[in-house]
Amino acid sequence: MIVLILVLSVSFTLGCWDRKELEDQAFVQAIGIDKGQDNQLLVTFRIAIPSKAGLGPTGAGGGGGGGVGSVAAKSSLLTTVAAPTIPAAITLASGYVNRELNLMHTKVFIFGEPFARQGVGPLLSILSRYRELRRNIFVCVAKGEAFKLLAENTPDLEKSFTKYWEGVKLLESRLAINPGSLFHEFAIDTEALGISGTMMYLAENERAKTAKAGDIKIPPSFMEGNLGIKAGEIPRTGGNPIEYIGTAVFKGDKFTDVLNLTETQSFLMLTGNFNRATLGVKDPLIKNRFIPFEIKQGSPPIVKVDIKGDRVKIKERLSVEGDLVAIQGPVEYATDLGKQKLLQSAVEKHLEEQACSMVKRLQKRGIDMVGYGDYAKRNFLTRAEWNKYNWPEKFKEAEIDLKFVFRIRRTGLQGRQPEIHP
Amino acid sequence: MFRVKEGKISSNGLFVMLIILLVAKIFLGVPQAMVEEGDSAAWLLIIVSALAAVPGIWVLLKLMKKFPGKNLIQIAEELLGRPGAFLTGLILSFFSLFMASVIVREFSETVLTTVLPQTPISIISFFFIGAMLLGAYNGLEVISRASTLLYPFILAGIFSILFLTSNYINFNNLFPIMGSGVGKILYHAPGRSSMYTEVIFAGLIAANIKDTDVIPRQVWKAFAVSVVIFVVVELFYVADLRVPAAQKLYVPLFQLARLIYMGRFIQRIESVYIFVWFFLGALKLTVFLYSSAVALGWAFKIPIYQPLLFPISLLIFALSFIPAGVYTAFQLDMSIIREYGAIIAWGLPLALLVAAAVRRKGGGQTENKMDK
């Protein structure tokens, strides 16, 4: 019996049916989806060329824009196909790529803005059902067309697009500049009644390719020490023209709004997903001076939603901690506890204003992206009662009270400010 | 006295085998079906359905206590004569056979959908059948030892998935606390007590357990551990996924395994779990095949059950292809076996207990001389 089973195992476990040789596969690293003509899709594939991967130096080797020299771009193929469905696009692309397209290593799905505004619903199914795609794939909205963004994306430091996208995602926890959205998170939020879905927001910075350092225009929010910009707006020259700052906000399956960098940080704090970031606030005692902090969330936010009939009261309490990175003015915030208290209050006010304006702007449109509805559900016993309550409408009228508690924990490697003599 | 030649196992072996039998279904559609009916209170549905199973298990253990050292078929023979034993043997054999055929199909479909999409389903089923044939041929002792060996890996397999997906947990997903409502939970609970029907296996191998006194304790222990595992998995599943998504996913634990993303290094590790699941499925099927053959042996008074294994596995193989597709196969399990299986699992011991009361037989004094 054992011999028989061994013989049969040898015969049948060769993987005859599911045998896939590496050199027969074309591994897709990124997929872009745009609206094509006549209700068709424009599907863009960034396909890895493993034989060219890791060869040569990274980046273009100086100067403006990673451009044609980017190793990641050189070690991959970019192609766009018009097709009625994604599987059809895979079939068509395999017709000239010379290999079977394989989506098992796809890291990111990028939706072009016009397509995302129309609604990404019809494509959610393939992301959930298709075996080769994973629920932890990154999802993004590109300003303009996804195919243009994929074509312009020329990472300077990475030899592989896979590593590049992992790096983009990592910035969620390192600097909180994007929400690092996974398809899984977007899908479950979109299906739920009490929260709206989000994606990362990407855009090309066209000025970065042409502007001279002296011509860089400063965004108005910078005057307030506030980085109120989103992808495509970084005042700079050189480097990869593609930026990934901000959050694409959805209502249902439709892309409706964008949160800038500071709003994204507020959003991550309010949802308890904020890890750490830098924050600059105006010096409360000296005009035109700013104080940068490294901040992190002290504890998970405490949210309470009280419902009395149609009246909804939302209370959120947040604890944020910060380390002083620099003090531009001469005030001794590091050693004078009274002044430190004053600075803490200024930061609390700054964080509150920033968060309130973002939440209220979206609230007017019935978008509950923080997910207060999730907490509101606790007031109901059954799903039927909750569904009947019609949260999206009630949320529009809700009274929202946000309070931040900010504490300076560390003041860096120096005590008093340096004394500068005229 | 007639006796089918089987081995002897310890009561601890029974405990481990029952855990394998009960818990294996968590890798199939059970977590999803529970959310479908219980909504965010799926965990509560599991607890209430476990409570609904308690009287059934109590009846089975009471019967086993009245007739120590005897299996259900021997008890039926003592109470109802030869026809009763024949009928009981047939019912248990066909029940196991039917469950095995559905589960072969479910596990095969799972392997096909997740890792080997191009392989013909007959080849995948063939390997399950081959594994169960080999296990059942070697008998109860081997099955018990294999279960003991696999047991820690299964627990590690389940809990490591839950731990590695803990970054997705949102406890708000467990609200509204009563989910689909008390009425619906109470309505579905009796049917869902069928999740524990595998406990009847203890009644089938009662005559082969060395220390009969501790059988009830081991059965209750296995039952309690399984309920705890079900509840914990369900809580994590719903907390990770939100109810609307959790109601729609096939093979939920595999989906959770695919979700593992703990930074750049810990991701795409679901393949590690595939092996555990295959062996778990194969082991569960082995027990069903063994039960079916032994019950048939007792029914027809065939002292050696091994010759029955091949024809029964052929039947299981053939029957497993009756469902038209994956959805029908899962429906067959969740809508028939896990809904009405309780009638056989709890009904048969109850009928025998009633017969014992009417005929005033059994009282814990009877000894099965053949066991000595």
Chai-1 contact restraints between the chains, C-beta under 6 A:
chainA,res_idxA,chainB,res_idxB,connection_type,confidence,min_distance_angstrom,max_distance_angstrom,comment,restraint_id
A,I5,B,G130,contact,1.0,0.0,6.0,A-B,restraint_1
A,W17,B,Q118,contact,1.0,0.0,6.0,A-B,restraint_2
A,W17,B,T119,contact,1.0,0.0,6.0,A-B,restraint_3
A,D18,B,L116,contact,1.0,0.0,6.0,A-B,restraint_4
A,D18,B,Q118,contact,1.0,0.0,6.0,A-B,restraint_5
A,D18,B,T119,contact,1.0,0.0,6.0,A-B,restraint_6
A,R134,B,R258,contact,1.0,0.0,6.0,A-B,restraint_7
A,R135,B,L259,contact,1.0,0.0,6.0,A-B,restraint_8
A,N136,B,L259,contact,1.0,0.0,6.0,A-B,restraint_9
A,N136,B,Y261,contact,1.0,0.0,6.0,A-B,restraint_10
A,E166,B,R264,contact,1.0,0.0,6.0,A-B,restraint_11
A,H184,B,L259,contact,1.0,0.0,6.0,A-B,restraint_12
A,I188,B,L241,contact,1.0,0.0,6.0,A-B,restraint_13
A,I188,B,R242,contact,1.0,0.0,6.0,A-B,restraint_14
A,I188,B,A245,contact,1.0,0.0,6.0,A-B,restraint_15
A,E191,B,P244,contact,1.0,0.0,6.0,A-B,restraint_16
A,E191,B,A245,contact,1.0,0.0,6.0,A-B,restraint_17
A,A192,B,R242,contact,1.0,0.0,6.0,A-B,restraint_18
A,D374,B,N172,contact,1.0,0.0,6.0,A-B,restraint_19
A,K377,B,F175,contact,1.0,0.0,6.0,A-B,restraint_20
A,K377,B,P176,contact,1.0,0.0,6.0,A-B,restraint_21
A,R378,B,F175,contact,1.0,0.0,6.0,A-B,restraint_22
A,F380,B,P176,contact,1.0,0.0,6.0,A-B,restraint_23
A,L381,B,P176,contact,1.0,0.0,6.0,A-B,restraint_24
A,L381,B,M178,contact,1.0,0.0,6.0,A-B,restraint_25
A,T382,B,P176,contact,1.0,0.0,6.0,A-B,restraint_26
A,T382,B,M178,contact,1.0,0.0,6.0,A-B,restraint_27
A,T382,B,G181,contact,1.0,0.0,6.0,A-B,restraint_28
A,R383,B,D39,contact,1.0,0.0,6.0,A-B,restraint_29
A,R383,B,P176,contact,1.0,0.0,6.0,A-B,restraint_30
A,W386,B,P176,contact,1.0,0.0,6.0,A-B,restraint_31
